[in-house]
């Protein structure tokens, strides 16, 4: 049997389990299976292998060394072949130590000391300094007689050169623990600094999954937004400034040691930031829930996070009511726990190029893309989307699973309208001429691998056009 390798007109995409994802953009192999050849190939695998079916349509697993998503273009048949090593059949749920509650920031000094710290690199940003949270953190570090140095040259969508600057400061001051006070940008910067401290090289070398082989220095996080989940996740996203693209780094080695989830820190955030980071939380929860790597330990956290966002986000953004902020803080924690262990999907795959090319706030990019991706994903995870509809308060009595699930895009659009967020990519400066380039990057993004369906470039272009 002869398979024709494609170079440009791609109709299939790689699907690798965690231990096989290495240098993502160098490992992709794509094959075109035409008509009866594609069906014959699948039938042979079914006969000679001990396959087990997955809840997703036309998806099969068997032991081997890699995995592929195939499309039979002639007969319009799609199927996934996901080959797994024996260790990949084992499930692991990893989160940091979580200290939650009003005033949790007061524990930052004790936690750094408990992790063996004497000289702390405090990673933050100018906004947090202005809000007073850095002075508050310093007070608690001083109570433990800890020395510290501040690195605050951090912006939204943190840059590769900022990671290197932080690394230089860490080494100059002989630091031994990293503390991050901020949203996803300071926390991801802190993770990047930690990676280079113990693994060396440049941050670009670690794009992809499981390329960070050495443990990073102890890391304590105090998240100041209810959105990114970076404080509990094994993800970091850093912008390659020269190429204007966002690099996703996935490794259990970069999961923080301790997170201090203090809802009081949300009080100083603007309504717009509460709204966009809240939509980031919702995107994490939905994508984790429908991910091809979701499992019974991630699903309860994901669905509860969806419920909490539906209940609290609008009130949190509009009034900063403390009960609502506490609800969003828990939602962010649970969504982070879920997506760190089930990974993400096409919303993030399409959002990352927007952040890299246009510097769009990540939560806003997710909010813009979430309804259109959900519509496309619907047929590939219908029961899960029915559960999401119920979690967001949909009426379900007397309705079929499909009818319930189909309410989700409208629920999302209603929520976005109440938050007053933009709904079109053109509103945030996206140029139609860039869509082919954006789609190419999205297709190759690591988050596409765990979407319920792996979309091809043409399909991704169509989604971008739909929301333009």
VENZI-V197116 format. One record per residue. N is the residue number from 1. RES is the residue in one small letter. OMEGA is omega in radians with two decimals (* if undefined). Layout:
n & res & omega
N & RES & OMEGA
N & RES & OMEGA
This chain:
n & res & omega
1 & x & -3.07
2 & x & 3.06
3 & x & -3.11
4 & x & 3.13
5 & x & -3.14
6 & x & 3.09
7 & x & -3.03
8 & x & -3.06
9 & x & -2.96
10 & x & 3.06
11 & x & 3.10
12 & x & 3.11
13 & x & -3.10
14 & x & 3.03
15 & x & -3.07
16 & x & 3.02
17 & x & -2.92
18 & x & -3.02
19 & x & 3.12
20 & x & -3.12
21 & x & 3.13
22 & x & 3.10
23 & x & -2.91
24 & x & -3.03
25 & x & 3.09
26 & x & -3.03
27 & x & -3.01
28 & x & 3.00
29 & x & -3.07
30 & x & -3.09
31 & x & 3.08
32 & x & 3.11
33 & x & -3.06
34 & x & 2.94
35 & x & -3.06
36 & x & 3.13
37 & x & 3.14
38 & x & -3.13
39 & x & 3.10
40 & x & 3.12
41 & x & 3.12
42 & x & -3.13
43 & x & 3.10
44 & x & 3.13
45 & x & -3.14
46 & x & -3.08
47 & x & -3.02
48 & x & -3.08
49 & x & 3.06
50 & x & -3.04
51 & x & 3.01
52 & x & -3.07
53 & x & 3.12
54 & x & -3.13
55 & x & 3.09
56 & x & -3.09
57 & x & 3.05
58 & x & 3.08
59 & x & -3.07
60 & x & -3.12
61 & x & 2.92
62 & x & -3.08
63 & x & 3.05
64 & x & -2.99
65 & x & -3.13
66 & x & -3.13
67 & x & -3.04
68 & x & 2.98
69 & x & -3.09
70 & x & 2.99
71 & x & 3.02
72 & x & -2.97
73 & x & -3.12
74 & x & -3.08
75 & x & 3.12
76 & x & 3.10
77 & x & 3.07
78 & x & 3.01
79 & x & 3.09
80 & x & 2.98
81 & x & -3.06
82 & x & -3.06
83 & x & -3.04
84 & x & 3.00
85 & x & -3.09
86 & x & -3.10
87 & x & -3.14
88 & x & 3.10
89 & x & 3.10
90 & x & -3.09
91 & x & -3.13
92 & x & 3.13
93 & x & -3.03
94 & x & 3.06
95 & x & 3.05
96 & x & 2.89
97 & x & -3.10
98 & x & 3.01
99 & x & -3.01
100 & x & 2.98
101 & x & 3.10
102 & x & -3.13
103 & x & -3.12
104 & x & 3.13
105 & x & -3.11
106 & x & -3.11
107 & x & -3.01
108 & x & 3.12
109 & x & 3.13
110 & x & -3.12
111 & x & 3.10
112 & x & 3.10
113 & x & -3.12
114 & x & 3.11
115 & x & 3.08
116 & x & -3.07
117 & x & 2.97
118 & x & 3.14
119 & x & -2.96
120 & x & 2.92
121 & x & -3.13
122 & x & -3.11
123 & x & -3.08
124 & x & 3.09
125 & x & -3.07
126 & x & 3.13
127 & x & 3.12
128 & x & 3.05
129 & x & -3.14
130 & x & -3.12
131 & x & 3.09
132 & x & -3.07
133 & x & 3.11
134 & x & 3.06
135 & x & 3.11
136 & x & 3.14
137 & x & 3.14
138 & x & 3.11
139 & x & -3.11
140 & x & 3.04
141 & x & -3.14
142 & x & 3.13
143 & x & 3.11
144 & x & -3.14
145 & x & 3.14
146 & x & 2.98
147 & x & -3.11
148 & x & 2.98
149 & x & -3.04
150 & x & 2.94
151 & x & -3.04
152 & x & 3.11
153 & x & -3.07
154 & x & 3.13
155 & x & 3.02
156 & x & -3.04
157 & x & -2.98
158 & x & -3.02
159 & x & 3.11
160 & x & -3.10
161 & x & 3.09
162 & x & 3.03
163 & x & -3.12
164 & x & 3.07
165 & x & 3.12
166 & x & 3.10
167 & x & -3.13
168 & x & 3.13
169 & x & 3.11
170 & x & -3.10
171 & x & -3.14
172 & x & -3.05
173 & x & 3.11
174 & x & -3.13
175 & x & 3.14
176 & x & 3.07
177 & x & 3.07
178 & x & 3.02
179 & x & 3.12
180 & x & 3.06
181 & x & -3.10
182 & x & 3.07
183 & x & -3.08
184 & x & -3.09
185 & x & 3.06
186 & x & -3.11
187 & x & 3.11
188 & x & 3.06
189 & x & 3.11
190 & x & 3.10
191 & x & 3.12
192 & x & 3.09
193 & x & 3.13
194 & x & 3.13
195 & x & -3.08
196 & x & 3.10
197 & x & -3.05
198 & x & -3.09
199 & x & 3.05
200 & x & -3.11
201 & x & 3.11
202 & x & -3.04
203 & x & -3.13
204 & x & -3.10
205 & x & -3.03
206 & x & 3.07
207 & x & -3.09
208 & x & -3.06
209 & x & 2.99
210 & x & 3.07
211 & x & 3.07
212 & x & -3.00
213 & x & -3.10
214 & x & 3.12
215 & x & 3.07
216 & x & 3.08
217 & x & 3.10
218 & x & -3.06
219 & x & 3.06
220 & x & -3.11
221 & x & 2.99
222 & x & -3.06
223 & x & -3.12
224 & x & 3.02
225 & x & 3.05
226 & x & -3.06
227 & x & -2.90
228 & x & -3.06
229 & x & -3.11
230 & x & -3.09
231 & x & 3.12
232 & x & -2.98
233 & x & 3.07
234 & x & 3.13
235 & x & 2.84
236 & x & 3.13
237 & x & -3.08
238 & x & -3.13
239 & x & 2.96
240 & x & -2.98
241 & x & -3.12
242 & x & -3.11
243 & x & -3.09
244 & x & 3.06
245 & x & -3.13
246 & x & -3.12
247 & x & 3.10
248 & x & 3.12
249 & x & -3.08
250 & x & 3.11
251 & x & 3.07
252 & x & -3.14
253 & x & -3.10
254 & x & 3.03
255 & x & -3.14
256 & x & 3.10
257 & x & -3.09
258 & x & 2.97
259 & x & 3.12
260 & x & -3.07
261 & x & -3.06
262 & x & -3.11
263 & x & 3.11
264 & x & -3.10
265 & x & 3.12
266 & x & -3.04
267 & x & -3.06
268 & x & -3.12
269 & x & 3.12
270 & x & 3.08
271 & x & -3.13
272 & x & -3.14
273 & x & 3.07
274 & x & -3.13
275 & x & -3.08
276 & x & 3.11
277 & x & 3.06
278 & x & 3.07
279 & x & 3.03
280 & x & 3.08
281 & x & -3.13
282 & x & 3.11
283 & x & 3.09
284 & x & -3.06
285 & x & -3.13
286 & x & -3.09
287 & x & 3.08
288 & x & -3.09
289 & x & -3.12
290 & x & -3.13
291 & x & 3.08
292 & x & 3.09
293 & x & 3.09
294 & x & 3.13
295 & x & -2.96
296 & x & 3.11
297 & x & 3.09
298 & x & -3.04
299 & x & -3.13
300 & x & 3.11
301 & x & -3.12
302 & x & -3.06
303 & x & 3.09
304 & x & 3.08
305 & x & 3.10
306 & x & 3.11
307 & x & -3.09
308 & x & 3.10
309 & x & 3.11
310 & x & -3.10
311 & x & -2.90
312 & x & -2.93
313 & x & -3.10
314 & x & -3.14
315 & x & 3.13
316 & x & -3.11
317 & x & -3.03
318 & x & -3.03
319 & x & -3.02
320 & x & 3.05
321 & x & -3.03
322 & x & 3.10
323 & x & 3.13
324 & x & 3.11
325 & x & 3.07
326 & x & 3.11
327 & x & 3.12
328 & x & 3.10
329 & x & 3.09
330 & x & 3.12
331 & x & 3.13
332 & x & 3.10
333 & x & -3.07
334 & x & 3.09
335 & x & 3.10
336 & x & 3.09
337 & x & -3.10
338 & x & -3.04
339 & x & 3.09
340 & x & -3.09
341 & x & 3.09
342 & x & -3.12
343 & x & -2.93
344 & x & -3.06
345 & x & -2.97
346 & x & 3.11
347 & x & 3.14
348 & x & 3.09
349 & x & 3.13
350 & x & -3.10
351 & x & -3.08
352 & x & 3.10
353 & x & 3.11
354 & x & 3.10
355 & x & -3.13
356 & x & -3.04
357 & x & -3.04
358 & x & -3.12
359 & x & 3.10
360 & x & 3.09
361 & x & -3.02
362 & x & -3.14
363 & x & 3.10
364 & x & 3.10
365 & x & 3.10
366 & x & -3.13
367 & x & 3.14
368 & x & -3.01
369 & x & -2.99
370 & x & -3.10
371 & x & -3.09
372 & x & 3.12
373 & x & 3.10
374 & x & 3.11
375 & x & -3.13
376 & x & -3.11
377 & x & -2.95
378 & x & -3.04
379 & x & -3.07
380 & x & 3.13
381 & x & -3.00
382 & x & -3.14
383 & x & 3.13
384 & x & -3.14
385 & x & 3.02
386 & x & 3.07
387 & x & 3.10
388 & x & 3.11
389 & x & 3.12
390 & x & -3.14
391 & x & 3.12
392 & x & 3.01
393 & x & -3.11
394 & x & 3.02
395 & x & -3.03
396 & x & -3.04
397 & x & 3.08
398 & x & -3.10
399 & x & 3.09
400 & x & 3.09
401 & x & -3.13
402 & x & -3.13
403 & x & 3.09
404 & x & -3.10
405 & x & -3.08
406 & x & 3.11
407 & x & -3.00
408 & x & -3.14
409 & x & 3.11
410 & x & 3.09
411 & x & 3.13
412 & x & -3.14
413 & x & 3.09
414 & x & 3.13
415 & x & -3.14
416 & x & 3.11
417 & x & 3.12
418 & x & 3.14
419 & x & 3.12
420 & x & -3.12
421 & x & 3.07
422 & x & -3.12
423 & x & -3.13
424 & x & 3.10
425 & x & 3.13
426 & x & 3.12
427 & x & -3.12
428 & x & 2.97
429 & x & -3.14
430 & x & -3.12
431 & x & -3.13
432 & x & -3.11
433 & x & -3.12
434 & x & -3.02
435 & x & 3.10
436 & x & 3.12
437 & x & 3.10
438 & x & -3.10
439 & x & 3.11
440 & x & 3.13
441 & x & -3.13
442 & x & 3.13
443 & x & -3.09
444 & x & -3.11
445 & x & -3.09
446 & x & -3.10
447 & x & 3.11
448 & x & -3.04
449 & x & -3.10
450 & x & 2.99
451 & x & 3.13
452 & x & 3.09
453 & x & 3.14
454 & x & -3.07
455 & x & 3.09
456 & x & -3.06
457 & x & -3.11
458 & x & 3.12
459 & x & 3.13
460 & x & 3.07
461 & x & 3.13
462 & x & 3.12
463 & x & 3.08
464 & x & -3.14
465 & x & -3.12
466 & x & -3.09
467 & x & -3.14
468 & x & *
